[in-house]
Amino acid sequence: MLLSNIVSNDKEKKEFRMFGFKFGYWMLCTIEMWERLAYFCVRSVVAVYILQADDPGGLHFTAVQKGSIYAWWFVFQSVLPMFTGGFADRYGYKKILAFSVTMNILGYVLMAYMRSYTGFFTAIMVLATGTAFFKPALQGSLAQNLTKDNSSVGWGFFYWIVNVGSMIAFPIAGLLRTGIGWKWVFLFSAMATSMNYLMLLTFKDFPSGASKTETPWQVFKRTLKNIVEPRLIAWLLIMSCFWLMMYQLWDLHPNFLTDWTDSGSIAGLIPQGMSHMTNRGLQVLQENLLNLNAILIVMFMIPVSWAVRRMRTLEAMVIGMTVATVGVLVAGLTANGWIFLLGVVFFSAGEMLTGPKKNEYLGLIAPPGKKGLYLGYVNIPIGIGGFTGSKLAGYLYGHFGEKAVLAQKYLLQHTALGEGKVWNGDPNQLEQLIGVSRTESMIKLQEVLGIDAVQATKLLWDTYSPHLYVWLPFAAIGIVAIIALIIFAKMAKRWDDMNA
């Protein structure tokens, strides 16, 4: 029965349910949808805004600077929940959610106006801190509404609704940045986030079962005490390697797609507003190529969650990690838009098995009164993997992948501009040696060689093989994570408290 009223406990209070889940559960999912819509509206395009040398409205930071921004972004929004989760259990989920909404709005507004490295970095740290309080409070509330019998489908619904927000965000971001300017991407996200002030008024807070007399210092000590569990640490480290690889699809591919991928044959098949004219012809906006990930999850997340509801969470994650790694390889080792989309199909299938199952796993093994704490831990692998992956991506892309840098490198190594010049391998030295900046290098390369942008792009691809140097290291890390999780899953069968 789709909608039903039930009598709750002995209070004879009628309670609304849909698909077996309480009204509060659906309101929490809606709050997450608004937060993710705002977040992915920015996240889907901000890599281009930060790094892309040929974007006239961008910041034009280096790949290393972008890597540092993303690395600390991961630390703040993913490692901090290890501590903020305990505070959410202690002080109430709704209070923490209201605080996080305010911080996120402030972060987005600052990002709209800060253009220096220090200013923009500060704005992102404000946003990341808000997200760090949001995640465990929201997920802790959600866990209180789920049981072992319905947790797989419940987390699947949640993951599905999250991606509804993401799916809507990607095309909006493209229309805003190409239509009225970069500033409005950030201001739109601030406005979307503010909707959650209204959503918080629709339900009462959910009791966590945690002590309400602990001081902040006691909460902090309990957080550290609970994580010092060797088996839990091993699982977190394995997942860190996996998320190190996974997040580069979203964080590095926006630049890789913009630099190298030819999506002209796709552009003619989709609505006009989803593409834009470049010096290589009409191309699909990178965020709309990546949006296939969210579309597939919206279409198939619920059926997949239902199909694997009885599968051990660890086994589902092993399968998911394997399929996702294949996807990263297929999507990364090509400059063809259609093959990239095929890689996204594999990647998305793996994500549907791995993403919600990591939440479900920690939710199931969490002791009573520690749901928020444990679901704060779930963000640690993202923080560790994201930090390391962003630093690695900054180095790899800055040295071997960015088209503007490779154009400078080609001018140095193969034209008269570089005659008699000695290069130490540092990309920052290239402008000094040849007198051509990153923002001008592709135009200069075309002038010197007498070729167009399409030919220049192919020349650099064939000469320097950026796809191999950038994506093979990440795939290798993903394979290591798969092997480690297979070993962990077999050992977990001996541990009743970790076998889920």
Residue, then its C-alpha position, 0 to 999 in steps of 0.5 A: m500500500l503506497l500510503s498508510n496510516i499507522v498507530s505509533n507505540d501506545k500514544e495512538k498517534k497517527e503517523f504518515r508513511m510512504f513506501g514504509f518510511k516516515f514523513g521525517y525520512w522524506m523531509l531529510c531526503t529533501i533537505e539533502m536534495w537541496e543541499r546537493l543541488a547547490y553543492f553540485c551546481v558549483r562542484s560540477v564547474v568550479a574546476v574549470y573556473i579555478l584552472q582553465a587557462d582559456d576561460p575568460g572569466g576564470l581565476h587561471f590558477t595553476a594545477v598545483q594550486k587547484g590541487s591544494i584547494y581541492a585537497w584542503w576542501f576534502v579535509f575540512q568537509s570529510v575529516l571534520p565529520m569524524f568530530t562533528g558527528g559526535f556533536a550532532d548526536r550530543y547537541g541535536y541534529k536540527k541545531i547542527l543542520a541549521f548552523s551548517v546551512t548558514m555556513n554553506i550560504l556564507g561560503y557560496v556568497l564569498m566564492a562569488y566575489m573572491r578572486s585572489y588565491t587566499g580569498f577563494f581558498t578561504a571561501i571554500m574552507v567556509l563552505a567545507t566547514g558547513t558541509a562537515f557539520f551537515k553530513p553527519a547530522l543529516q545522515g545520523s537523523l536518517a539512520q534513526n529512521l532505518t532498521k536492518d530490514n529496510s536500510s538497504v532500500g532506505w539508503g538507496f532511496f536517499y542516494w537516488i534523491v541526492n542524485v536528483g539534485s545533482m542531475i538538475a544542478f549540472p545543466i543549470a550550472g552550464l546555463l548560468r556560467t555561459g549565459i550570465g556569468w560565473k558569479w551567478v553559479f555561486l549565488f544560485s547555490a546560496m539561494a538553493t541552500s536557503m530553502n533548507y531553512l524552510m525544510l527544517l520547520t517541517f519535522k521534529d528532531f530525532p533522538s540520537g540515543a546519545s548522552k546529553t550531558e557530555t561536554p564538548w571535550q568529552v565528545f571529542k575524546r569519545t570520537l577519538k576512542n571509538i575510531v582506534e579500532p584496527r579493523l575499522i581503520a583497515w576498512l577506512l584505509i581501503m576505502s580511502c584508496f578507492w575514493l582517491m580514484m573515484y573523485q578524480l572523475w568529478d574533480l579532474h575530468p572537467n579539465f581533461l574533458t575541456d582540454w582534450t575530448d571531442s564531443g562535437s558529434i554528440a553536440g548535434l543530438i542534444p538541446q542547444g543550451m547544453s553545448h557551446m562554441t569553442n575554437r574546436g567547433l561546437q562541443v558539449l559542456q563538460e558538466n553535461l557529459l558528466n551528468l550522465n552519471a547522475i542520470l543513470i543513478v536516478m534511473f537505476m539506483i532504486p532497482v539496483s538497491w532492491a536487487v542487492r538488498r540481501m547481498r553482503t555489503l562488503e561483497a557488493m562493494v567489491i563488485g562495485m569497486t571493480v566495475a568503477t575502476v573499469g569505468v575510470l580506465v575507459a573514460g580516461l584513456t580516450a579523447n572521444g566523447w562517445i567512449f567517455l560516456l561508455g566509461v561513465v556507464f561503467f563508473s556509474a554502475g560501480e558507484m551504485l553498488t559502492g556509494p550507498k553500501k558504504n553508508e549502510y555498512l557503517g550504519l549497521i555496525a554502529p553501536p546504539g547511540k553512535k549512529g551520527l559518530y559512525l556515519g561521520y567516520v564514513n567521510i574519512p576515506i573521502g577526506i584522506g583519499g580526496f586529499t591525496g588524490s587532489k595533490l597527486a592530480g595537481y602534480l600529474y595534470g600540471h606536469f603531464g596533462e594540462k593542454a596549456v602547459l603542454a603547448q608551452k612545453y612544445l614551444l620550448q622543445h620543438t620551436a625556435l622559441g626554445e633554442g638554447k634554453v635549459w628547462n628544469g622540468d618545473p611548469n612554472q619556469l616555462e613562461q619565463l623561458i619562452g615568454v608565453s603565458r599559459t593563457e596565450s600558449m595555445i594561440k601562440l602554438q597555432e601561430v608558430l606552426g600555422i595550424d588550427a586548434v583541432q590540429a594543435t590539440k591532436l599534435l599535443w595528444d599524440t606527442y605527450s600522451p596525457h591520458l596515459y600519464v594522468w589516468l593509469p596511476f589512478a586506476a592502479i590505486g583502484i586495483v590495489a583497493i579492490i584486492a585489499l577489500i576482497i581480503f578484508a571481506k573474507m576475514a570479516k566473516r569471522w567477526d560477528d560485529m563487522n560481518a555485514 
